[in-house]
Amino acid sequence: MAETWNKKEREKKKQQNKKEKAEKKQERKENSKGTNNLESMMAYIDENGNLSSKPPDPKKKIIINVEDIALGVPRHEFNPDDLIRTGIITHFNDAKGYGFIKDLQTQESVFVHINALSEAVKENNKVTFEVEMGPKGANAINVKLVK
């Protein structure tokens, strides 16, 4: 059975690729012999936190006390009485169970739900309340009538 011209060409190409692959492998072997030392594998971090192939300058070293490191948000001191606000009910719908309180200090309107009330309220009643941030904005909680 005689080989066709295409078959011979494919065999030549295969042999050529094998030869090139073997040459590349040999070249990589020769080039990698001197670079497998520890110094070539080391990576350093400079003063800005970037990787570098050179060791950092010891003159730029900053000494940090462990006690000076603060993790998280620092404690915020507050008085619980500052959270309690006063306002006037500007609108309240008993059927739907919600309304709005106008804060006397900031003049902003705060949403109030019937579940946050301790007793029944009407429009123009003066109340004390606390503000809680909900997904849609400020909500009044712990709403009590001022007598």
C-alpha positions as CSV (number, residue, x, y, z in Angstrom):
1,M,0.0,0.0,0.0
2,A,1.6,3.3,-1.1
3,E,1.5,6.3,1.1
4,T,-0.2,9.4,-0.3
5,W,1.4,12.8,-0.4
6,N,-0.8,14.2,2.4
7,K,0.1,11.3,4.7
8,K,3.9,12.0,4.1
9,E,3.4,15.7,4.8
10,R,1.6,15.0,8.1
11,E,4.3,12.6,9.2
12,K,7.0,15.2,8.4
13,K,5.1,17.8,10.4
14,K,4.7,15.5,13.4
15,Q,8.4,14.7,13.4
16,Q,9.2,18.4,13.1
17,N,7.0,19.3,16.1
18,K,8.5,16.5,18.2
19,K,12.0,17.8,17.4
20,E,11.1,21.4,18.3
21,K,9.5,20.2,21.5
22,A,12.6,18.3,22.5
23,E,14.8,21.3,21.7
24,K,12.7,23.6,23.8
25,K,12.7,21.1,26.7
26,Q,16.5,20.9,26.5
27,E,16.8,24.7,26.4
28,R,14.6,25.1,29.5
29,K,16.7,22.5,31.3
30,E,20.0,24.3,30.5
31,N,18.6,27.7,31.5
32,S,17.1,26.6,34.7
33,K,20.2,25.0,36.2
34,G,21.6,28.2,37.7
35,T,18.3,29.7,38.8
36,N,17.2,27.1,41.4
37,N,19.0,28.8,44.3
38,L,17.2,30.2,47.3
39,E,18.0,33.9,46.4
40,S,16.3,33.7,43.0
41,M,13.1,32.3,44.6
42,M,12.9,35.0,47.4
43,A,10.3,37.7,47.1
44,Y,10.3,40.8,49.3
45,I,7.7,43.3,50.3
46,D,8.6,47.0,50.2
47,E,7.4,49.8,52.5
48,N,4.3,50.3,50.3
49,G,3.2,46.6,50.4
50,N,4.3,45.8,46.9
51,L,6.3,42.7,45.9
52,S,9.9,43.3,45.0
53,S,12.9,41.2,44.0
54,K,15.3,43.4,46.2
55,P,15.3,43.3,50.0
56,P,13.9,46.5,51.6
57,D,16.1,49.3,52.8
58,P,16.6,48.9,56.6
59,K,16.8,52.7,56.9
60,K,13.1,53.0,55.9
61,K,12.0,50.5,58.5
62,I,9.2,51.8,60.8
63,I,8.8,50.3,64.2
64,I,5.1,49.9,65.3
65,N,4.0,49.1,68.8
66,V,1.4,46.3,69.0
67,E,-0.6,48.4,71.6
68,D,-1.0,51.2,69.0
69,I,-2.9,48.9,66.5
70,A,-6.6,49.4,66.8
71,L,-8.7,46.7,65.2
72,G,-12.3,47.6,64.2
73,V,-14.1,50.8,64.9
74,P,-13.2,52.7,68.1
75,R,-15.8,52.8,70.8
76,H,-18.2,55.7,70.5
77,E,-19.3,57.1,73.8
78,F,-22.9,58.3,73.9
79,N,-25.6,59.2,76.3
80,P,-28.8,57.1,75.9
81,D,-30.8,60.2,76.7
82,D,-29.5,61.9,73.5
83,L,-31.2,59.2,71.4
84,I,-34.6,60.1,72.7
85,R,-36.2,62.8,70.5
86,T,-39.5,64.7,70.7
87,G,-41.8,65.4,67.9
88,I,-45.4,65.9,66.7
89,I,-47.5,63.4,64.8
90,T,-48.1,65.1,61.5
91,H,-50.1,62.3,59.9
92,F,-51.3,58.9,61.1
93,N,-53.7,56.5,59.4
94,D,-55.3,54.1,61.8
95,A,-56.7,51.9,59.0
96,K,-53.3,51.3,57.4
97,G,-51.3,51.4,60.7
98,Y,-48.6,54.0,59.8
99,G,-47.9,57.7,60.0
100,F,-45.1,60.3,60.2
101,I,-43.6,62.2,63.1
102,K,-42.0,65.6,62.5
103,D,-38.9,65.9,64.7
104,L,-38.9,69.2,66.7
105,Q,-35.1,69.4,66.8
106,T,-34.2,68.6,63.2
107,Q,-37.5,69.3,61.4
108,E,-37.2,66.0,59.5
109,S,-40.1,63.6,58.9
110,V,-39.7,60.1,60.5
111,F,-41.8,57.1,59.5
112,V,-43.7,55.4,62.4
113,H,-45.5,52.0,62.3
114,I,-48.3,51.1,64.6
115,N,-46.2,48.3,66.1
116,A,-43.7,50.9,67.4
117,L,-46.4,52.7,69.5
118,S,-46.9,52.0,73.2
119,E,-50.4,53.6,73.2
120,A,-52.9,55.0,70.6
121,V,-51.9,58.3,69.0
122,K,-53.7,61.0,66.9
123,E,-52.5,63.7,64.6
124,N,-50.9,66.7,66.4
125,N,-50.0,64.7,69.5
126,K,-46.6,65.4,71.0
127,V,-44.5,62.2,71.4
128,T,-41.1,61.0,72.4
129,F,-39.3,58.5,70.2
130,E,-36.0,56.9,69.2
131,V,-34.8,56.7,65.6
132,E,-33.7,53.5,64.0
133,M,-32.4,53.3,60.4
134,G,-34.4,50.8,58.4
135,P,-33.9,49.6,54.8
136,K,-35.9,52.6,53.4
137,G,-34.8,55.3,55.8
138,A,-35.4,56.5,59.4
139,N,-38.0,54.7,61.5
140,A,-39.4,55.8,64.8
141,I,-39.4,53.2,67.6
142,N,-40.5,53.2,71.3
143,V,-43.0,56.0,70.6
144,K,-44.7,57.3,73.7
145,L,-47.1,60.2,74.3
146,V,-45.9,63.2,76.2
147,K,-48.4,64.1,78.9
